[in-house]
Amino acid sequence: MLSTEQLSHHYTLEEYLNCSDIAHDCVYELENGQIQEMPPESWQNLQIVMYLITEITKIIPYQQVTNKAEIIISGSRVTARVPDLTILTPEGATELAQYKRSTITLDMPPPLLVVEVVSPGKKNRDRDYRYKRSEYAARGVANYWIIDPQAKKFVCLELIDGLYEEIVFDNSREAVSFTLPFELEIKFENIFGE
């Protein structure tokens, strides 16, 4: 648990990366220089991530797959996000393995793919659909998937000329097939438990 002082302090990126007194019993994100405790994920959200990890590691080396790495976001606001799932480039995986913590810094290649599973509530929806969308685009993340269990939709965003182009899949389809960032077929029933 963070102290009141830690929660109210505005961190620089250097302070945050060198901060060793943050307990790691919870998941934290740095948002606009302030540390935010993230609520625990729902069982459904965890199962969606595990299903994706299982399917993706059939075609991508497991060393490139993580659900705990944080990403430093470029821009004037000091921000570090912890996506539900991150697929690294081979070069990014090599660099991350040599770093002192599981943090994708600004001098490392951006991830190939970031996945966020939307938790209930307007604040969570805004974070995943609005703020993270612009942050990941600014960071150069080539592909961003938003999986929304409440709306039963799967939003695939591909970075083209600095902005995300989106394709939305809903529960009317039996499977979602991708060729980018890699070939993959995902069944809706396995994502949303239908």
Beta strands, then each sheet from edge to edge (+ up, - down):
strand 1: 27-31
strand 2: 34-38
strand 3: 65-66
strand 4: 70-73
strand 5: 79-81
strand 6: 85-87
strand 7: 103-104
strand 8: 113-117
strand 9: 143-148
strand 10: 153-160
strand 11: 163-170
strand 12: 175-178
strand 13: 184-187
sheet 1: 1+ 2-
sheet 2: 3+ 6- 8+ 9+ 10- 11+
sheet 3: 5+ 4- 7-
sheet 4: 12+ 13-
end
